[in-house]
Amino acid sequence: MLCPVCKCHLIVLELDQVEMDYCASCNGIWLDPGELELLLHMGNARPGPLSHALRTGGHKVWGQKRRCPVCRSKMLQVEVKGPPRVTVDRCRYGHGLWLDDRELGQLIEAAGGTHDAGALGRFCGRLFKGRRAPAQGDKDHVGTDSGQ
Protein backbone atom coordinates (compact mmCIF):
# COMPACT_ATOMS: atom_id res chain seq x y z
CA MET A 1 0.00 0.00 0.00
CA LEU A 2 1.34 3.46 -0.87
CA CYS A 3 1.21 6.62 1.25
CA PRO A 4 -1.32 9.12 -0.16
CA VAL A 5 1.06 11.99 0.66
CA CYS A 6 4.58 10.94 -0.34
CA LYS A 7 3.89 7.68 -2.26
CA CYS A 8 6.24 5.62 -0.05
CA HIS A 9 5.29 2.10 0.96
CA LEU A 10 3.36 1.95 4.23
CA ILE A 11 4.43 -0.44 6.97
CA VAL A 12 1.99 -2.32 9.19
CA LEU A 13 2.18 -1.63 12.92
CA GLU A 14 0.07 -3.37 15.53
CA LEU A 15 -1.17 -2.16 18.91
CA ASP A 16 -3.32 -4.56 20.94
CA GLN A 17 -4.60 -6.26 17.76
CA VAL A 18 -5.28 -2.96 15.96
CA GLU A 19 -3.26 -2.80 12.75
CA MET A 20 -2.31 0.61 11.40
CA ASP A 21 -0.51 1.35 8.17
CA TYR A 22 2.25 3.86 8.89
CA CYS A 23 4.44 6.00 6.63
CA ALA A 24 7.96 6.26 8.03
CA SER A 25 8.63 9.20 5.71
CA CYS A 26 5.82 11.63 6.67
CA ASN A 27 4.58 9.93 9.90
CA GLY A 28 1.03 9.62 8.54
CA ILE A 29 -1.28 6.76 9.50
CA TRP A 30 -3.91 4.91 7.44
CA LEU A 31 -6.74 3.48 9.52
CA ASP A 32 -9.16 0.90 8.14
CA PRO A 33 -12.85 1.15 9.11
CA GLY A 34 -13.38 0.66 12.84
CA GLU A 35 -9.74 1.14 13.83
CA LEU A 36 -10.17 4.77 14.87
CA GLU A 37 -12.96 3.79 17.25
CA LEU A 38 -10.70 1.17 18.85
CA LEU A 39 -7.87 3.71 19.26
CA LEU A 40 -10.28 6.29 20.70
CA HIS A 41 -11.43 3.69 23.22
CA MET A 42 -7.79 2.98 24.18
CA GLY A 43 -7.34 6.72 24.73
CA ASN A 44 -10.41 6.86 27.01
CA ALA A 45 -12.24 9.04 24.48
CA ARG A 46 -15.91 9.17 23.52
CA PRO A 47 -16.14 8.46 19.77
CA GLY A 48 -19.87 9.33 19.34
CA PRO A 49 -20.35 12.33 17.03
CA LEU A 50 -16.67 12.40 16.01
CA SER A 51 -16.79 8.85 14.71
CA HIS A 52 -20.05 9.50 12.83
CA ALA A 53 -18.67 12.67 11.22
CA LEU A 54 -15.53 10.89 10.07
CA ARG A 55 -17.55 8.03 8.55
CA THR A 56 -20.16 10.13 6.76
CA GLY A 57 -18.94 13.72 6.43
CA GLY A 58 -16.53 15.41 4.12
CA HIS A 59 -16.35 17.51 1.02
CA LYS A 60 -14.51 17.42 -2.25
CA VAL A 61 -11.50 19.66 -2.52
CA TRP A 62 -10.62 21.12 -5.90
CA GLY A 63 -7.20 19.90 -6.93
CA GLN A 64 -7.13 17.17 -4.26
CA LYS A 65 -4.12 14.99 -4.95
CA ARG A 66 -4.47 12.55 -2.08
CA ARG A 67 -5.91 9.23 -3.13
CA CYS A 68 -7.17 6.32 -1.08
CA PRO A 69 -4.38 3.73 -0.83
CA VAL A 70 -6.99 0.96 -1.22
CA CYS A 71 -9.14 2.05 -4.21
CA ARG A 72 -7.11 5.02 -5.54
CA SER A 73 -10.16 7.37 -5.57
CA LYS A 74 -9.66 11.00 -4.54
CA MET A 75 -10.33 11.40 -0.85
CA LEU A 76 -12.73 13.78 0.85
CA GLN A 77 -11.70 16.17 3.60
CA VAL A 78 -13.55 16.17 6.90
CA GLU A 79 -13.09 19.09 9.27
CA VAL A 80 -13.36 18.11 12.92
CA LYS A 81 -14.21 21.12 15.01
CA GLY A 82 -12.09 21.26 18.13
CA PRO A 83 -10.46 22.34 20.02
CA PRO A 84 -8.23 21.46 18.40
CA ARG A 85 -9.55 21.80 14.86
CA VAL A 86 -8.36 18.92 12.66
CA THR A 87 -8.83 18.20 8.95
CA VAL A 88 -8.78 14.50 8.10
CA ASP A 89 -8.84 12.79 4.69
CA ARG A 90 -11.28 9.92 4.21
CA CYS A 91 -12.06 7.54 1.40
CA ARG A 92 -15.40 8.40 -0.17
CA TYR A 93 -16.13 4.67 -0.44
CA GLY A 94 -15.49 3.92 3.21
CA HIS A 95 -12.11 2.18 2.94
CA GLY A 96 -10.57 4.23 5.73
CA LEU A 97 -9.04 7.46 7.03
CA TRP A 98 -5.70 9.14 6.47
CA LEU A 99 -4.27 10.96 9.48
CA ASP A 100 -1.31 13.26 9.00
CA ASP A 101 1.45 13.43 11.61
CA ARG A 102 0.00 14.21 15.06
CA GLU A 103 -3.65 14.17 13.97
CA LEU A 104 -4.39 10.95 15.89
CA GLY A 105 -3.52 12.67 19.18
CA GLN A 106 -5.57 15.71 18.20
CA LEU A 107 -8.61 13.56 17.37
CA ILE A 108 -8.37 11.74 20.68
CA GLU A 109 -8.13 15.09 22.47
CA ALA A 110 -11.14 16.44 20.50
CA ALA A 111 -13.15 13.38 21.66
CA GLY A 112 -12.34 14.09 25.30
CA GLY A 113 -9.61 11.48 25.75
CA THR A 114 -5.91 11.55 26.31
CA HIS A 115 -3.37 10.14 23.88
CA ASP A 116 -1.06 9.52 26.84
CA ALA A 117 -3.45 6.91 28.26
CA GLY A 118 -2.21 3.38 28.72
CA ALA A 119 -1.18 1.24 25.77
CA LEU A 120 -1.83 3.97 23.20
CA GLY A 121 0.55 6.40 24.89
CA ARG A 122 3.27 3.77 25.27
CA PHE A 123 2.84 2.72 21.64
CA CYS A 124 3.07 6.26 20.29
CA GLY A 125 6.03 7.01 22.53
CA ARG A 126 7.93 3.99 21.18
CA LEU A 127 6.84 4.54 17.61
CA PHE A 128 7.96 8.14 17.37
CA LYS A 129 10.77 8.13 19.93
CA GLY A 130 13.53 10.45 18.83
CA ARG A 131 11.66 11.66 15.71
CA ARG A 132 11.53 15.28 16.78
CA ALA A 133 11.48 17.43 19.86
CA PRO A 134 8.21 19.09 20.91
CA ALA A 135 7.78 22.72 19.96
CA GLN A 136 7.56 25.22 22.80
CA GLY A 137 3.99 25.23 24.10
CA ASP A 138 3.18 22.04 22.20
CA LYS A 139 0.48 20.12 24.08
CA ASP A 140 0.23 17.20 21.63
CA HIS A 141 2.73 14.55 22.66
CA VAL A 142 1.92 12.02 19.93
CA GLY A 143 4.99 11.85 17.76
CA THR A 144 7.34 13.03 20.47
CA ASP A 145 9.30 11.47 23.29
CA SER A 146 7.95 12.90 26.52
CA GLY A 147 11.01 11.73 28.43
CA GLN A 148 9.33 8.68 29.98
C-alpha positions in Angstrom: 0.0 0.0 0.0 1.3 3.5 -0.9 1.2 6.6 1.2 -1.3 9.1 -0.2 1.1 12.0 0.7 4.6 10.9 -0.3 3.9 7.7 -2.3 6.2 5.6 0.0 5.3 2.1 1.0 3.4 1.9 4.2 4.4 -0.4 7.0 2.0 -2.3 9.2 2.2 -1.6 12.9 0.1 -3.4 15.5 -1.2 -2.2 18.9 -3.3 -4.6 20.9 -4.6 -6.3 17.8 -5.3 -3.0 16.0 -3.3 -2.8 12.8 -2.3 0.6 11.4 -0.5 1.3 8.2 2.3 3.9 8.9 4.4 6.0 6.6 8.0 6.3 8.0 8.6 9.2 5.7 5.8 11.6 6.7 4.6 9.9 9.9 1.0 9.6 8.5 -1.3 6.8 9.5 -3.9 4.9 7.4 -6.7 3.5 9.5 -9.2 0.9 8.1 -12.9 1.1 9.1 -13.4 0.7 12.8 -9.7 1.1 13.8 -10.2 4.8 14.9 -13.0 3.8 17.3 -10.7 1.2 18.8 -7.9 3.7 19.3 -10.3 6.3 20.7 -11.4 3.7 23.2 -7.8 3.0 24.2 -7.3 6.7 24.7 -10.4 6.9 27.0 -12.2 9.0 24.5 -15.9 9.2 23.5 -16.1 8.5 19.8 -19.9 9.3 19.3 -20.3 12.3 17.0 -16.7 12.4 16.0 -16.8 8.9 14.7 -20.0 9.5 12.8 -18.7 12.7 11.2 -15.5 10.9 10.1 -17.5 8.0 8.6 -20.2 10.1 6.8 -18.9 13.7 6.4 -16.5 15.4 4.1 -16.4 17.5 1.0 -14.5 17.4 -2.3 -11.5 19.7 -2.5 -10.6 21.1 -5.9 -7.2 19.9 -6.9 -7.1 17.2 -4.3 -4.1 15.0 -5.0 -4.5 12.6 -2.1 -5.9 9.2 -3.1 -7.2 6.3 -1.1 -4.4 3.7 -0.8 -7.0 1.0 -1.2 -9.1 2.0 -4.2 -7.1 5.0 -5.5 -10.2 7.4 -5.6 -9.7 11.0 -4.5 -10.3 11.4 -0.9 -12.7 13.8 0.8 -11.7 16.2 3.6 -13.5 16.2 6.9 -13.1 19.1 9.3 -13.4 18.1 12.9 -14.2 21.1 15.0 -12.1 21.3 18.1 -10.5 22.3 20.0 -8.2 21.5 18.4 -9.6 21.8 14.9 -8.4 18.9 12.7 -8.8 18.2 9.0 -8.8 14.5 8.1 -8.8 12.8 4.7 -11.3 9.9 4.2 -12.1 7.5 1.4 -15.4 8.4 -0.2 -16.1 4.7 -0.4 -15.5 3.9 3.2 -12.1 2.2 2.9 -10.6 4.2 5.7 -9.0 7.5 7.0 -5.7 9.1 6.5 -4.3 11.0 9.5 -1.3 13.3 9.0 1.5 13.4 11.6 0.0 14.2 15.1 -3.7 14.2 14.0 -4.4 11.0 15.9 -3.5 12.7 19.2 -5.6 15.7 18.2 -8.6 13.6 17.4 -8.4 11.7 20.7 -8.1 15.1 22.5 -11.1 16.4 20.5 -13.2 13.4 21.7 -12.3 14.1 25.3 -9.6 11.5 25.8 -5.9 11.5 26.3 -3.4 10.1 23.9 -1.1 9.5 26.8 -3.5 6.9 28.3 -2.2 3.4 28.7 -1.2 1.2 25.8 -1.8 4.0 23.2 0.6 6.4 24.9 3.3 3.8 25.3 2.8 2.7 21.6 3.1 6.3 20.3 6.0 7.0 22.5 7.9 4.0 21.2 6.8 4.5 17.6 8.0 8.1 17.4 10.8 8.1 19.9 13.5 10.5 18.8 11.7 11.7 15.7 11.5 15.3 16.8 11.5 17.4 19.9 8.2 19.1 20.9 7.8 22.7 20.0 7.6 25.2 22.8 4.0 25.2 24.1 3.2 22.0 22.2 0.5 20.1 24.1 0.2 17.2 21.6 2.7 14.5 22.7 1.9 12.0 19.9 5.0 11.9 17.8 7.3 13.0 20.5 9.3 11.5 23.3 8.0 12.9 26.5 11.0 11.7 28.4 9.3 8.7 30.0 
